[in-house]
Amino acid sequence: MSDYIVKIIPTDFTYSVTKEQANRILKFLRSKVNADNIQALIHATPTFVDSGSSLETISCPHCGEQLDFNWWGKAMDAASKDNFKELSINMPCCGKESTLNDLHYDLLCGFACIEFDILNPSTDFDNDTLSNIEDLIGRPIHMVHAHI
Ligand SMILES: [Zn+2]
């Protein structure tokens, strides 16, 4: 049987929380959500949090043009040399500025310094729980749904 992981990340990829904050958020999550495991991963530098399955399309947030995976791979390689601290890019399609964090990935993924991974949750996340998590984290959040 495959595993399903809900990864909660702040939309601001440079943002992180303290260990104490992370523990408070974990305690909250564990009181609200039934799951096989809930853990916090704190990364020293922004890390690409993916959805496990392969991406099918990546498109430009400005003009909607589908992007070439070779271009994306090269942009990711270049950004990785600086530990993903700098994600700004010039779009090859329309020449506008964006970041690797703002591209439209067909399966939502993103960069983050902090992630909360919830393994095989058997509880739905209601809006109250989600807004409480945003309050505790202190930033708007994304949820990455990973099937591995
Ligand atoms: Zn574009």
Backbone and ligand atoms as CSV (ligand in chain L), in Angstrom:
chain,resi,resn,atom,element,x,y,z
A,1,MET,N,N,0.843,-1.191,0.000
A,1,MET,CA,C,0.000,0.000,0.000
A,1,MET,C,C,0.882,1.247,0.000
A,2,SER,N,N,0.489,2.213,-0.787
A,2,SER,CA,C,1.314,3.415,-0.843
A,2,SER,C,C,0.914,4.379,0.273
A,3,ASP,N,N,1.823,5.268,0.573
A,3,ASP,CA,C,1.584,6.235,1.641
A,3,ASP,C,C,1.157,7.576,1.064
A,4,TYR,N,N,0.396,8.264,1.875
A,4,TYR,CA,C,-0.091,9.581,1.506
A,4,TYR,C,C,0.404,10.544,2.579
A,5,ILE,N,N,1.083,11.600,2.168
A,5,ILE,CA,C,1.595,12.567,3.143
A,5,ILE,C,C,1.069,13.955,2.804
A,6,VAL,N,N,0.472,14.601,3.776
A,6,VAL,CA,C,0.104,16.000,3.626
A,6,VAL,C,C,1.254,16.810,4.217
A,7,LYS,N,N,1.846,17.672,3.377
A,7,LYS,CA,C,2.956,18.506,3.852
A,7,LYS,C,C,2.464,19.940,3.935
A,8,ILE,N,N,2.513,20.495,5.132
A,8,ILE,CA,C,2.063,21.874,5.319
A,8,ILE,C,C,3.290,22.783,5.320
A,9,ILE,N,N,3.298,23.762,4.421
A,9,ILE,CA,C,4.432,24.696,4.344
A,9,ILE,C,C,3.920,26.132,4.297
A,10,PRO,N,N,4.701,27.086,4.849
A,10,PRO,CA,C,4.312,28.495,4.692
A,10,PRO,C,C,4.507,28.907,3.233
A,11,THR,N,N,3.700,29.846,2.740
A,11,THR,CA,C,3.861,30.293,1.346
A,11,THR,C,C,5.152,31.098,1.182
A,12,ASP,N,N,5.655,31.657,2.270
A,12,ASP,CA,C,6.910,32.415,2.238
A,12,ASP,C,C,8.073,31.438,2.439
A,13,PHE,N,N,8.838,31.212,1.343
A,13,PHE,CA,C,9.832,30.125,1.384
A,13,PHE,C,C,11.022,30.420,2.275
A,14,THR,N,N,11.211,31.706,2.679
A,14,THR,CA,C,12.365,32.023,3.526
A,14,THR,C,C,11.996,31.956,5.009
A,15,TYR,N,N,10.709,31.786,5.287
A,15,TYR,CA,C,10.223,31.886,6.655
A,15,TYR,C,C,10.439,30.573,7.418
A,16,SER,N,N,10.822,30.687,8.662
A,16,SER,CA,C,10.916,29.484,9.482
A,16,SER,C,C,10.360,29.762,10.873
A,17,VAL,N,N,10.274,28.747,11.663
A,17,VAL,CA,C,9.772,28.913,13.024
A,17,VAL,C,C,10.826,28.392,13.992
A,18,THR,N,N,10.695,28.770,15.259
A,18,THR,CA,C,11.627,28.265,16.262
A,18,THR,C,C,11.219,26.842,16.650
A,19,LYS,N,N,12.122,26.138,17.319
A,19,LYS,CA,C,11.819,24.782,17.786
A,19,LYS,C,C,10.600,24.782,18.695
A,20,GLU,N,N,10.504,25.805,19.566
A,20,GLU,CA,C,9.381,25.889,20.504
A,20,GLU,C,C,8.068,26.040,19.738
A,21,GLN,N,N,8.092,26.952,18.723
A,21,GLN,CA,C,6.899,27.142,17.895
A,21,GLN,C,C,6.528,25.836,17.189
A,22,ALA,N,N,7.547,25.186,16.622
A,22,ALA,CA,C,7.302,23.929,15.909
A,22,ALA,C,C,6.652,22.909,16.846
A,23,ASN,N,N,7.138,22.844,18.085
A,23,ASN,CA,C,6.575,21.891,19.035
A,23,ASN,C,C,5.132,22.220,19.379
A,24,ARG,N,N,4.844,23.547,19.500
A,24,ARG,CA,C,3.461,23.947,19.777
A,24,ARG,C,C,2.541,23.560,18.631
A,25,ILE,N,N,3.033,23.755,17.394
A,25,ILE,CA,C,2.224,23.432,16.221
A,25,ILE,C,C,2.007,21.912,16.135
A,26,LEU,N,N,3.069,21.153,16.450
A,26,LEU,CA,C,2.943,19.690,16.435
A,26,LEU,C,C,1.906,19.224,17.443
A,27,LYS,N,N,1.951,19.830,18.618
A,27,LYS,CA,C,1.008,19.460,19.671
A,27,LYS,C,C,-0.431,19.732,19.212
A,28,PHE,N,N,-0.603,20.892,18.560
A,28,PHE,CA,C,-1.919,21.256,18.047
A,28,PHE,C,C,-2.373,20.257,16.980
A,29,LEU,N,N,-1.473,19.972,16.030
A,29,LEU,CA,C,-1.835,19.053,14.948
A,29,LEU,C,C,-2.219,17.689,15.503
A,30,ARG,N,N,-1.426,17.222,16.485
A,30,ARG,CA,C,-1.696,15.889,17.041
A,30,ARG,C,C,-3.027,15.844,17.777
A,31,SER,N,N,-3.463,17.019,18.299
A,31,SER,CA,C,-4.746,17.047,19.010
A,31,SER,C,C,-5.921,17.110,18.032
A,32,LYS,N,N,-5.665,17.481,16.781
A,32,LYS,CA,C,-6.748,17.678,15.809
A,32,LYS,C,C,-6.831,16.608,14.736
A,33,VAL,N,N,-5.685,16.010,14.429
A,33,VAL,CA,C,-5.620,15.136,13.263
A,33,VAL,C,C,-5.154,13.737,13.673
A,34,ASN,N,N,-5.902,12.722,13.233
A,34,ASN,CA,C,-5.449,11.349,13.415
A,34,ASN,C,C,-4.574,10.968,12.237
A,35,ALA,N,N,-3.372,10.481,12.535
A,35,ALA,CA,C,-2.466,10.119,11.444
A,35,ALA,C,C,-1.472,9.088,11.951
A,36,ASP,N,N,-0.802,8.389,11.010
A,36,ASP,CA,C,0.212,7.406,11.409
A,36,ASP,C,C,1.400,8.086,12.069
A,37,ASN,N,N,1.724,9.282,11.592
A,37,ASN,CA,C,2.843,10.022,12.185
A,37,ASN,C,C,2.740,11.499,11.789
A,38,ILE,N,N,3.129,12.381,12.688
A,38,ILE,CA,C,3.176,13.808,12.372
A,38,ILE,C,C,4.534,14.319,12.819
A,39,GLN,N,N,5.267,14.931,11.897
A,39,GLN,CA,C,6.593,15.427,12.267
A,39,GLN,C,C,6.858,16.787,11.656
A,40,ALA,N,N,7.772,17.513,12.295
A,40,ALA,CA,C,8.197,18.808,11.770
A,40,ALA,C,C,9.599,18.642,11.201
A,41,LEU,N,N,9.828,19.175,10.016
A,41,LEU,CA,C,11.165,19.159,9.440
A,41,LEU,C,C,11.611,20.602,9.279
A,42,ILE,N,N,12.687,20.962,9.979
A,42,ILE,CA,C,13.222,22.313,9.867
A,42,ILE,C,C,14.472,22.242,8.995
A,43,HIS,N,N,14.478,23.025,7.907
A,43,HIS,CA,C,15.609,23.002,6.980
A,43,HIS,C,C,16.427,24.283,7.154
A,44,ALA,N,N,17.758,24.142,7.125
A,44,ALA,CA,C,18.632,25.307,7.300
A,44,ALA,C,C,18.498,26.274,6.129
A,45,THR,N,N,18.237,25.745,4.942
A,45,THR,CA,C,18.054,26.585,3.752
A,45,THR,C,C,16.794,26.100,3.046
A,46,PRO,N,N,16.177,26.949,2.194
A,46,PRO,CA,C,14.943,26.532,1.533
A,46,PRO,C,C,15.118,25.207,0.781
A,47,THR,N,N,14.171,24.341,0.927
A,47,THR,CA,C,14.228,23.004,0.340
A,47,THR,C,C,12.992,22.801,-0.528
A,48,PHE,N,N,13.170,22.134,-1.665
A,48,PHE,CA,C,12.036,21.895,-2.550
A,48,PHE,C,C,11.161,20.793,-1.949
A,49,VAL,N,N,9.928,21.135,-1.667
A,49,VAL,CA,C,8.987,20.183,-1.062
A,49,VAL,C,C,8.081,19.708,-2.185
A,50,ASP,N,N,8.280,18.459,-2.622
A,50,ASP,CA,C,7.542,18.024,-3.805
A,50,ASP,C,C,6.401,17.098,-3.454
A,51,SER,N,N,5.651,16.769,-4.476
A,51,SER,CA,C,4.447,15.981,-4.255
A,51,SER,C,C,4.679,14.500,-4.534
A,52,GLY,N,N,5.939,14.101,-4.685
A,52,GLY,CA,C,6.250,12.688,-4.840
A,52,GLY,C,C,6.048,12.179,-6.257
A,53,SER,N,N,4.879,12.410,-6.822
A,53,SER,CA,C,4.631,11.953,-8.181
A,53,SER,C,C,5.324,12.889,-9.157
A,54,SER,N,N,5.454,12.439,-10.405
A,54,SER,CA,C,6.153,13.314,-11.344
A,54,SER,C,C,5.229,14.430,-11.817
A,55,LEU,N,N,5.834,15.578,-11.955
A,55,LEU,CA,C,5.104,16.749,-12.436
A,55,LEU,C,C,4.791,16.568,-13.903
A,56,GLU,N,N,3.647,17.013,-14.324
A,56,GLU,CA,C,3.341,16.928,-15.742
A,56,GLU,C,C,3.462,18.272,-16.442
A,57,THR,N,N,3.038,19.321,-15.747
A,57,THR,CA,C,3.207,20.629,-16.375
A,57,THR,C,C,3.674,21.653,-15.343
A,58,ILE,N,N,4.464,22.587,-15.848
A,58,ILE,CA,C,4.859,23.759,-15.069
A,58,ILE,C,C,4.553,24.931,-15.984
A,59,SER,N,N,3.856,25.924,-15.486
A,59,SER,CA,C,3.558,27.041,-16.378
A,59,SER,C,C,3.876,28.383,-15.737
A,60,CYS,N,N,3.957,29.384,-16.597
A,60,CYS,CA,C,4.335,30.734,-16.194
A,60,CYS,C,C,3.171,31.383,-15.441
A,61,PRO,N,N,3.438,31.952,-14.262
A,61,PRO,CA,C,2.372,32.598,-13.499
A,61,PRO,C,C,1.880,33.888,-14.156
A,62,HIS,N,N,2.651,34.432,-15.104
A,62,HIS,CA,C,2.242,35.677,-15.766
A,62,HIS,C,C,1.406,35.413,-17.007
A,63,CYS,N,N,1.963,34.619,-17.942
A,63,CYS,CA,C,1.284,34.472,-19.229
A,63,CYS,C,C,0.674,33.092,-19.414
A,64,GLY,N,N,0.943,32.159,-18.494
A,64,GLY,CA,C,0.318,30.846,-18.586
A,64,GLY,C,C,0.992,29.885,-19.554
A,65,GLU,N,N,2.050,30.332,-20.199
A,65,GLU,CA,C,2.786,29.487,-21.140
A,65,GLU,C,C,3.370,28.266,-20.417
A,66,GLN,N,N,3.271,27.072,-21.024
A,66,GLN,CA,C,3.892,25.894,-20.418
A,66,GLN,C,C,5.399,25.968,-20.596
A,67,LEU,N,N,6.093,25.595,-19.526
A,67,LEU,CA,C,7.541,25.742,-19.533
A,67,LEU,C,C,8.210,24.421,-19.849
A,68,ASP,N,N,9.359,24.550,-20.478
A,68,ASP,CA,C,10.144,23.402,-20.855
A,68,ASP,C,C,10.848,22.816,-19.619
A,69,PHE,N,N,10.769,21.511,-19.464
A,69,PHE,CA,C,11.377,20.885,-18.280
A,69,PHE,C,C,12.905,21.024,-18.265
A,70,ASN,N,N,13.517,21.083,-19.452
A,70,ASN,CA,C,14.973,21.299,-19.495
A,70,ASN,C,C,15.337,22.651,-18.926
A,71,TRP,N,N,14.542,23.658,-19.320
A,71,TRP,CA,C,14.773,25.009,-18.787
A,71,TRP,C,C,14.622,25.000,-17.268
A,72,TRP,N,N,13.549,24.347,-16.793
A,72,TRP,CA,C,13.281,24.299,-15.357
A,72,TRP,C,C,14.405,23.569,-14.611
A,73,GLY,N,N,14.861,22.452,-15.171
A,73,GLY,CA,C,15.943,21.676,-14.557
A,73,GLY,C,C,17.202,22.517,-14.405
A,74,LYS,N,N,17.501,23.288,-15.465
A,74,LYS,CA,C,18.696,24.143,-15.407
A,74,LYS,C,C,18.523,25.249,-14.367
A,75,ALA,N,N,17.325,25.832,-14.317
A,75,ALA,CA,C,17.068,26.890,-13.332
A,75,ALA,C,C,17.171,26.329,-11.914
A,76,MET,N,N,16.682,25.086,-11.711
A,76,MET,CA,C,16.774,24.449,-10.393
A,76,MET,C,C,18.233,24.166,-10.034
A,77,ASP,N,N,19.005,23.680,-11.005
A,77,ASP,CA,C,20.433,23.412,-10.766
A,77,ASP,C,C,21.162,24.682,-10.360
A,78,ALA,N,N,20.887,25.764,-11.103
A,78,ALA,CA,C,21.560,27.031,-10.819
A,78,ALA,C,C,21.198,27.516,-9.415
A,79,ALA,N,N,19.921,27.414,-9.053
A,79,ALA,CA,C,19.483,27.877,-7.735
A,79,ALA,C,C,20.043,26.986,-6.626
A,80,SER,N,N,20.220,25.696,-6.922
A,80,SER,CA,C,20.701,24.772,-5.882
A,80,SER,C,C,22.146,25.099,-5.495
A,81,LYS,N,N,22.911,25.693,-6.440
A,81,LYS,CA,C,24.310,26.037,-6.133
A,81,LYS,C,C,24.384,27.054,-5.012
A,82,ASP,N,N,23.352,27.855,-4.885
A,82,ASP,CA,C,23.296,28.836,-3.801
A,82,ASP,C,C,22.309,28.383,-2.714
A,83,ASN,N,N,22.123,27.060,-2.611
A,83,ASN,CA,C,21.225,26.486,-1.601
A,83,ASN,C,C,19.811,27.061,-1.647
A,84,PHE,N,N,19.340,27.395,-2.830
A,84,PHE,CA,C,17.971,27.886,-3.020
A,84,PHE,C,C,17.648,29.134,-2.203
A,85,LYS,N,N,18.713,29.936,-1.890
A,85,LYS,CA,C,18.438,31.182,-1.160
A,85,LYS,C,C,17.887,32.231,-2.111
A,86,GLU,N,N,18.236,32.089,-3.373
A,86,GLU,CA,C,17.814,33.063,-4.384
A,86,GLU,C,C,17.026,32.306,-5.448
A,87,LEU,N,N,15.727,32.599,-5.536
A,87,LEU,CA,C,14.874,31.843,-6.460
A,87,LEU,C,C,14.369,32.690,-7.618
A,88,SER,N,N,14.831,33.949,-7.704
A,88,SER,CA,C,14.353,34.830,-8.769
A,88,SER,C,C,14.765,34.315,-10.138
A,89,ILE,N,N,13.865,34.426,-11.089
A,89,ILE,CA,C,14.174,34.031,-12.457
A,89,ILE,C,C,13.499,34.993,-13.424
A,90,ASN,N,N,14.059,35.052,-14.635
A,90,ASN,CA,C,13.406,35.765,-15.722
A,90,ASN,C,C,12.690,34.728,-16.565
A,91,MET,N,N,11.402,34.926,-16.784
A,91,MET,CA,C,10.648,33.934,-17.523
A,91,MET,C,C,11.108,33.920,-18.985
A,92,PRO,N,N,11.327,32.692,-19.535
A,92,PRO,CA,C,11.798,32.600,-20.925
A,92,PRO,C,C,10.692,32.943,-21.926
A,93,CYS,N,N,9.435,32.851,-21.473
A,93,CYS,CA,C,8.299,33.059,-22.373
A,93,CYS,C,C,8.006,34.540,-22.588
A,94,CYS,N,N,7.778,35.263,-21.483
A,94,CYS,CA,C,7.317,36.647,-21.612
A,94,CYS,C,C,8.331,37.647,-21.058
A,95,GLY,N,N,9.450,37.139,-20.499
A,95,GLY,CA,C,10.499,38.030,-20.030
A,95,GLY,C,C,10.225,38.686,-18.679
A,96,LYS,N,N,9.065,38.359,-18.078
A,96,LYS,CA,C,8.762,38.959,-16.787
A,96,LYS,C,C,9.544,38.268,-15.679
A,97,GLU,N,N,9.587,38.924,-14.516
A,97,GLU,CA,C,10.305,38.326,-13.392
A,97,GLU,C,C,9.376,37.484,-12.538
A,98,SER,N,N,9.913,36.375,-12.057
A,98,SER,CA,C,9.151,35.539,-11.139
A,98,SER,C,C,10.148,34.829,-10.237
A,99,THR,N,N,9.682,33.828,-9.507
A,99,THR,CA,C,10.602,33.000,-8.731
A,99,THR,C,C,10.218,31.547,-8.944
A,100,LEU,N,N,11.143,30.652,-8.664
A,100,LEU,CA,C,10.853,29.218,-8.801
A,100,LEU,C,C,9.731,28.799,-7.859
A,101,ASN,N,N,9.537,29.587,-6.798
A,101,ASN,CA,C,8.473,29.272,-5.841
A,101,ASN,C,C,7.099,29.673,-6.362
A,102,ASP,N,N,7.054,30.572,-7.338
A,102,ASP,CA,C,5.771,31.101,-7.814
A,102,ASP,C,C,5.304,30.493,-9.127
A,103,LEU,N,N,6.108,29.607,-9.703
A,103,LEU,CA,C,5.656,28.962,-10.940
A,103,LEU,C,C,4.424,28.131,-10.642
A,104,HIS,N,N,3.613,27.925,-11.657
A,104,HIS,CA,C,2.420,27.096,-11.446
A,104,HIS,C,C,2.752,25.636,-11.759
A,105,TYR,N,N,2.878,24.866,-10.698
A,105,TYR,CA,C,3.151,23.434,-10.846
A,105,TYR,C,C,1.808,22.713,-10.873
A,106,ASP,N,N,1.659,21.718,-11.745
A,106,ASP,CA,C,0.341,21.076,-11.860
A,106,ASP,C,C,-0.025,20.309,-10.589
A,107,LEU,N,N,0.969,19.796,-9.891
A,107,LEU,CA,C,0.724,19.250,-8.561
A,107,LEU,C,C,1.423,20.218,-7.622
A,108,LEU,N,N,0.674,20.831,-6.744
A,108,LEU,CA,C,1.251,21.899,-5.937
A,108,LEU,C,C,2.498,21.435,-5.186
A,109,CYS,N,N,3.569,22.190,-5.340
A,109,CYS,CA,C,4.765,21.962,-4.544
A,109,CYS,C,C,5.371,23.327,-4.303
A,110,GLY,N,N,6.411,23.393,-3.515
A,110,GLY,CA,C,6.975,24.703,-3.248
A,110,GLY,C,C,8.238,24.578,-2.431
A,111,PHE,N,N,8.852,25.701,-2.187
A,111,PHE,CA,C,10.069,25.721,-1.373
A,111,PHE,C,C,9.712,26.113,0.052
A,112,ALA,N,N,10.454,25.572,1.017
A,112,ALA,CA,C,10.173,25.923,2.405
A,112,ALA,C,C,11.366,25.632,3.292
A,113,CYS,N,N,11.446,26.383,4.404
A,113,CYS,CA,C,12.454,26.119,5.437
A,113,CYS,C,C,11.841,25.310,6.576
A,114,ILE,N,N,10.517,25.231,6.580
A,114,ILE,CA,C,9.852,24.447,7.618
A,114,ILE,C,C,8.700,23.688,6.971
A,115,GLU,N,N,8.570,22.413,7.284
A,115,GLU,CA,C,7.407,21.671,6.812
A,115,GLU,C,C,6.883,20.776,7.911
A,116,PHE,N,N,5.578,20.618,7.927
A,116,PHE,CA,C,4.940,19.685,8.854
A,116,PHE,C,C,4.381,18.554,8.012
A,117,ASP,N,N,4.906,17.347,8.234
A,117,ASP,CA,C,4.500,16.202,7.433
A,117,ASP,C,C,3.533,15.331,8.214
A,118,ILE,N,N,2.379,15.106,7.620
A,118,ILE,CA,C,1.339,14.310,8.271
A,118,ILE,C,C,1.148,13.052,7.447
A,119,LEU,N,N,1.515,11.912,8.036
A,119,LEU,CA,C,1.511,10.647,7.295
A,119,LEU,C,C,0.164,9.947,7.429
A,120,ASN,N,N,-0.440,9.667,6.288
A,120,ASN,CA,C,-1.723,8.955,6.218
A,120,ASN,C,C,-2.775,9.512,7.185
A,121,PRO,N,N,-3.145,10.783,7.037
A,121,PRO,CA,C,-4.169,11.341,7.926
A,121,PRO,C,C,-5.517,10.667,7.683
A,122,SER,N,N,-6.246,10.399,8.749
A,122,SER,CA,C,-7.590,9.828,8.591
A,122,SER,C,C,-8.643,10.841,9.014
A,123,THR,N,N,-8.211,12.078,9.248
A,123,THR,CA,C,-9.122,13.160,9.612
A,123,THR,C,C,-9.084,14.197,8.501
A,124,ASP,N,N,-10.216,14.791,8.190
A,124,ASP,CA,C,-10.207,15.899,7.226
A,124,ASP,C,C,-9.745,17.170,7.926
A,125,PHE,N,N,-9.133,18.051,7.168
A,125,PHE,CA,C,-8.731,19.342,7.719
A,125,PHE,C,C,-9.881,20.304,7.499
A,126,ASP,N,N,-10.541,20.740,8.557
A,126,ASP,CA,C,-11.595,21.724,8.335
A,126,ASP,C,C,-10.991,23.126,8.348
A,127,ASN,N,N,-11.807,24.093,7.932
A,127,ASN,CA,C,-11.293,25.456,7.788
A,127,ASN,C,C,-10.789,26.037,9.103
A,128,ASP,N,N,-11.459,25.674,10.211
A,128,ASP,CA,C,-11.022,26.160,11.520
A,128,ASP,C,C,-9.610,25.682,11.828
A,129,THR,N,N,-9.388,24.377,11.599
A,129,THR,CA,C,-8.062,23.813,11.865
A,129,THR,C,C,-7.020,24.517,11.005
A,130,LEU,N,N,-7.350,24.708,9.718
A,130,LEU,CA,C,-6.388,25.352,8.817
A,130,LEU,C,C,-6.072,26.778,9.246
A,131,SER,N,N,-7.107,27.529,9.657
A,131,SER,CA,C,-6.796,28.914,10.037
A,131,SER,C,C,-6.047,28.949,11.365
A,132,ASN,N,N,-6.311,27.965,12.251
A,132,ASN,CA,C,-5.504,27.874,13.475
A,132,ASN,C,C,-4.034,27.580,13.162
A,133,ILE,N,N,-3.818,26.707,12.178
A,133,ILE,CA,C,-2.433,26.381,11.816
A,133,ILE,C,C,-1.747,27.637,11.257
A,134,GLU,N,N,-2.476,28.388,10.419
A,134,GLU,CA,C,-1.894,29.624,9.871
A,134,GLU,C,C,-1.548,30.605,10.990
A,135,ASP,N,N,-2.432,30.707,11.977
A,135,ASP,CA,C,-2.157,31.603,13.107
A,135,ASP,C,C,-0.908,31.164,13.861
A,136,LEU,N,N,-0.806,29.840,14.108
A,136,LEU,CA,C,0.334,29.324,14.873
A,136,LEU,C,C,1.639,29.489,14.098
A,137,ILE,N,N,1.582,29.241,12.786
A,137,ILE,CA,C,2.789,29.381,11.975
A,137,ILE,C,C,3.115,30.862,11.780
A,138,GLY,N,N,2.072,31.684,11.665
A,138,GLY,CA,C,2.294,33.115,11.502
A,138,GLY,C,C,2.399,33.544,10.054
A,139,ARG,N,N,2.044,32.668,9.130
A,139,ARG,CA,C,2.083,32.958,7.698
A,139,ARG,C,C,0.966,32.158,7.012
A,140,PRO,N,N,0.499,32.628,5.850
A,140,PRO,CA,C,-0.405,31.777,5.069
A,140,PRO,C,C,0.299,30.463,4.719
A,141,ILE,N,N,-0.474,29.413,4.518
A,141,ILE,CA,C,0.139,28.103,4.247
A,141,ILE,C,C,-0.339,27.516,2.926
A,142,HIS,N,N,0.494,26.596,2.414
A,142,HIS,CA,C,0.145,25.729,1.292
A,142,HIS,C,C,0.078,24.316,1.839
A,143,MET,N,N,-0.731,23.488,1.213
A,143,MET,CA,C,-0.696,22.067,1.542
A,143,MET,C,C,-0.245,21.304,0.304
A,144,VAL,N,N,0.828,20.554,0.456
A,144,VAL,CA,C,1.339,19.731,-0.634
A,144,VAL,C,C,0.855,18.307,-0.371
A,145,HIS,N,N,0.166,17.727,-1.342
A,145,HIS,CA,C,-0.352,16.364,-1.168
A,145,HIS,C,C,0.569,15.410,-1.895
A,146,ALA,N,N,1.272,14.601,-1.131
A,146,ALA,CA,C,2.253,13.706,-1.737
A,146,ALA,C,C,1.803,12.259,-1.629
A,147,HIS,N,N,1.876,11.555,-2.740
A,147,HIS,CA,C,1.614,10.112,-2.746
A,147,HIS,C,C,2.937,9.437,-3.050
A,148,ILE,N,N,3.372,8.593,-2.135
A,148,ILE,CA,C,4.683,7.965,-2.385
A,148,ILE,C,C,4.575,6.445,-2.340
L,1,ZN,ZN,ZN,5.397,33.998,-19.274
